[in-house]
C-alpha cells in the first residue's frame, strides 16, 4: 500500500459501515441561517442533527487537489468558525462515486469516530490507536511521505467504527475503496485522503469530541453549496 489510501486488503466483515448519508432521505434540512457556511440545502440535510462539530473540506474545484479545511462548532443553532488550514485532497479532485484507486476524494458527509498514528497520543478525545509499526509499514514512497501517518483521523467511509484506522475491513466491498483519512500533509495531492499541517491535525485531535458527534463535510465548493 502506498501512502494515503492505496490498494485495499481483501478481507470482509459484517458490521456497521461508515456513515455516507446520516440523515433520512427527504428529511427537512436547516434553513440558510443554520447551515454551515458554503454548504447548501442538499448537503446540509445529510448532517445529523446531533452533530455539533464539523470539519468542512472546501475543494478548490472538481478536478483540483487544493482545498481548505475549516473547523466549525455549533453554538445554539449557529455554526461558528474555530480554525482553518490549507489542505490537499485526491490528486484528481472529487467524485460522488468513489472507487478504489480512482485518485479522487469522495464527496459527502461522514462521521469521525477513530484516530491513531505512528506517534503517541497528543491528547485526542477520539479513541486513539498508537502503533508505530502498523502505520510505518504503509509508507512506501520514501522520505517525502515519512511522516504522513504521524497523526491520523479515520473518515468513516466504507469502514467499521470502533476499530483502528488501519483495519482494512470494507463493509461495502473492496471496490468502493477505503482507508480514507485526515492525516499530515506532504505538499501535494493524495490517493483519496485529505491532508493538512501538523498543527491542524493536533488541533483537530484535541478538539473533536465524540460527545458532540463530529462529522466531516467534504467536496468541491460547487457541490458543497448545491
C-alpha positions as CSV (number, residue, x, y, z in Angstrom):
1,X,0.0,0.0,0.0
2,X,1.3,3.5,-0.9
3,X,0.8,6.5,1.3
4,X,-2.8,7.7,1.6
5,X,-5.3,5.0,0.8
6,X,-3.7,2.9,-1.9
7,X,-4.8,-0.7,-2.6
8,X,-7.0,-2.4,0.0
9,X,-6.6,-5.7,1.7
10,X,-9.2,-8.2,0.6
11,X,-10.9,-9.0,3.9
12,X,-14.6,-8.8,4.6
13,X,-16.5,-8.3,7.8
14,X,-20.2,-8.0,8.7
15,X,-20.8,-4.8,10.7
16,X,-21.9,-1.2,10.7
17,X,-20.4,0.6,7.7
18,X,-19.2,4.2,7.7
19,X,-21.8,6.9,7.6
20,X,-22.3,8.1,4.0
21,X,-25.7,9.7,4.4
22,X,-26.7,10.0,8.1
23,X,-29.9,11.9,7.5
24,X,-33.1,10.1,6.3
25,X,-33.9,10.8,2.6
26,X,-36.3,13.6,2.2
27,X,-35.9,14.8,5.8
28,X,-36.1,18.6,6.2
29,X,-32.8,20.4,6.3
30,X,-31.9,23.5,8.3
31,X,-32.7,26.9,6.9
32,X,-30.0,29.0,5.4
33,X,-29.1,30.8,8.7
34,X,-28.4,27.5,10.4
35,X,-26.3,25.9,7.7
36,X,-22.6,25.5,7.6
37,X,-21.1,28.4,5.6
38,X,-20.8,27.4,1.9
39,X,-22.9,24.3,2.3
40,X,-26.3,24.2,0.5
41,X,-29.6,22.6,1.5
42,X,-28.9,19.3,-0.2
43,X,-25.7,18.6,1.6
44,X,-27.0,20.1,4.8
45,X,-29.7,17.5,5.0
46,X,-27.0,14.9,5.4
47,X,-25.5,16.5,8.5
48,X,-27.0,14.7,11.6
49,X,-29.0,16.9,13.9
50,X,-26.8,15.7,16.8
51,X,-23.6,16.8,15.1
52,X,-22.2,19.9,16.9
53,X,-18.7,19.8,15.4
54,X,-18.0,19.8,11.7
55,X,-14.7,19.7,9.7
56,X,-15.6,21.2,6.3
57,X,-13.2,20.5,3.4
58,X,-13.7,23.1,0.7
59,X,-12.1,21.8,-2.5
60,X,-11.0,24.5,-4.9
61,X,-12.6,22.7,-7.9
62,X,-13.9,19.3,-9.1
63,X,-10.5,18.3,-10.6
64,X,-8.3,20.2,-8.2
65,X,-6.1,18.7,-5.4
66,X,-6.1,22.0,-3.5
67,X,-8.5,22.6,-0.7
68,X,-9.1,24.4,2.6
69,X,-10.1,22.7,5.9
70,X,-12.2,24.7,8.4
71,X,-13.3,23.5,11.9
72,X,-16.8,24.7,13.0
73,X,-18.6,24.2,16.3
74,X,-22.3,24.7,16.8
75,X,-23.4,27.3,19.3
76,X,-27.1,27.1,19.7
77,X,-28.3,26.9,16.1
78,X,-25.4,28.7,14.6
79,X,-22.1,27.3,13.3
80,X,-19.1,29.2,14.5
81,X,-15.7,29.1,12.7
82,X,-12.9,28.0,15.1
83,X,-9.8,27.5,12.9
84,X,-8.7,26.8,9.3
85,X,-5.8,25.3,7.4
86,X,-4.6,24.9,3.8
87,X,-5.1,21.3,2.7
88,X,-4.9,18.8,-0.2
89,X,-7.3,16.2,-1.4
90,X,-7.3,13.5,-4.1
91,X,-4.8,14.4,-6.8
92,X,-7.5,14.2,-9.5
93,X,-10.1,16.0,-7.4
94,X,-13.5,14.9,-6.2
95,X,-16.2,12.3,-7.1
96,X,-19.7,11.4,-5.9
97,X,-19.0,7.7,-6.8
98,X,-15.6,6.9,-5.3
99,X,-13.9,3.6,-6.2
100,X,-10.6,2.1,-5.3
101,X,-7.6,3.8,-6.9
102,X,-9.5,6.5,-8.7
103,X,-7.4,9.1,-7.0
104,X,-10.4,11.2,-6.2
105,X,-11.8,12.1,-2.8
106,X,-15.4,11.1,-2.1
107,X,-18.0,14.0,-1.8
108,X,-20.2,13.6,1.2
109,X,-20.9,13.8,4.9
110,X,-19.1,11.2,7.1
111,X,-18.7,10.7,10.8
112,X,-15.4,10.9,12.6
113,X,-15.0,8.3,15.4
114,X,-11.5,6.9,15.4
115,X,-7.9,8.2,15.3
116,X,-4.4,6.9,15.6
117,X,-0.8,7.4,14.4
118,X,2.8,6.4,14.4
119,X,3.3,8.9,17.2
120,X,1.9,8.7,20.7
121,X,-1.5,10.3,21.5
122,X,-1.1,14.1,21.6
123,X,-4.3,14.4,23.7
124,X,-7.0,13.1,21.4
125,X,-10.6,13.0,22.6
126,X,-11.4,10.5,19.9
127,X,-10.3,6.9,20.5
128,X,-6.6,6.8,19.6
129,X,-4.6,3.8,18.4
130,X,-0.9,4.3,18.6
131,X,1.1,1.8,16.6
132,X,4.4,2.9,15.1
133,X,4.9,-0.3,13.2
134,X,1.4,-0.6,11.7
135,X,1.4,2.9,10.3
136,X,5.1,3.0,9.2
137,X,4.6,-0.2,7.2
138,X,2.1,1.5,4.9
139,X,4.6,4.1,3.6
140,X,6.4,3.0,0.5
141,X,7.1,6.4,-1.1
142,X,10.3,7.4,0.6
143,X,11.3,10.4,2.7
144,X,8.7,12.7,1.3
145,X,6.0,10.6,2.9
146,X,7.8,9.5,6.1
147,X,5.6,11.5,8.4
148,X,2.2,11.2,6.6
149,X,0.7,9.0,9.3
150,X,2.2,10.5,12.4
151,X,-1.4,11.5,13.2
152,X,-4.5,10.1,11.5
153,X,-8.2,10.6,11.9
154,X,-10.2,8.0,10.0
155,X,-13.1,9.3,7.8
156,X,-15.9,6.8,8.2
157,X,-16.2,6.0,4.5
158,X,-16.7,2.2,3.9
159,X,-15.2,1.2,7.3
160,X,-16.2,-0.2,10.6
161,X,-16.4,2.2,13.6
162,X,-14.6,1.5,16.8
163,X,-11.6,-0.1,15.2
164,X,-8.1,1.2,14.4
165,X,-7.8,3.3,11.2
166,X,-5.6,0.6,9.7
167,X,-8.3,-2.0,10.0
168,X,-9.0,-3.0,6.4
169,X,-12.5,-4.4,6.6
170,X,-14.7,-2.9,3.9
171,X,-18.4,-3.4,4.6
172,X,-19.5,-2.1,1.2
173,X,-16.9,-4.2,-0.7
174,X,-13.3,-3.6,-1.7
175,X,-14.1,-1.9,-5.0
176,X,-15.7,1.0,-3.1
177,X,-12.3,1.9,-1.7
178,X,-11.5,2.8,1.9
179,X,-8.6,3.8,4.1
180,X,-9.6,7.5,3.6
181,X,-8.2,9.6,6.4
182,X,-7.3,13.1,7.6
183,X,-3.6,13.0,8.0
184,X,-0.4,15.1,7.7
185,X,0.2,17.0,4.5
186,X,3.1,16.1,2.2
187,X,2.8,19.1,-0.1
188,X,0.6,17.7,-3.0
189,X,-2.4,15.6,-3.8
190,X,-3.3,12.2,-2.4
191,X,-4.9,8.9,-3.4
192,X,-8.2,10.0,-1.7
193,X,-7.3,11.3,1.7
194,X,-7.4,14.9,3.0
195,X,-4.1,16.2,4.4
196,X,-3.3,19.3,6.5
197,X,-0.4,20.6,8.5
198,X,0.7,19.0,11.7
199,X,-0.6,21.9,13.7
200,X,-4.0,21.4,12.2
201,X,-4.0,17.6,12.9
202,X,-3.1,18.3,16.6
203,X,-5.8,20.9,16.9
204,X,-8.5,18.5,15.5
205,X,-7.4,15.6,17.6
206,X,-7.6,17.7,20.8
207,X,-10.8,19.4,19.8
208,X,-13.0,16.7,18.2
209,X,-15.2,15.4,21.0
210,X,-17.2,12.1,20.4
211,X,-19.9,13.5,22.7
212,X,-20.5,16.2,20.1
213,X,-20.8,13.7,17.2
214,X,-18.2,15.3,14.9
215,X,-18.5,14.9,11.1
216,X,-16.5,15.8,8.1
217,X,-18.4,17.6,5.2
218,X,-16.2,17.4,2.1
219,X,-16.3,18.1,-1.6
220,X,-15.5,20.8,-4.2
221,X,-17.1,24.2,-3.5
222,X,-19.7,23.9,-6.2
223,X,-21.0,20.5,-5.0
224,X,-20.9,21.6,-1.4
225,X,-23.1,24.7,-2.0
226,X,-25.7,22.8,-4.2
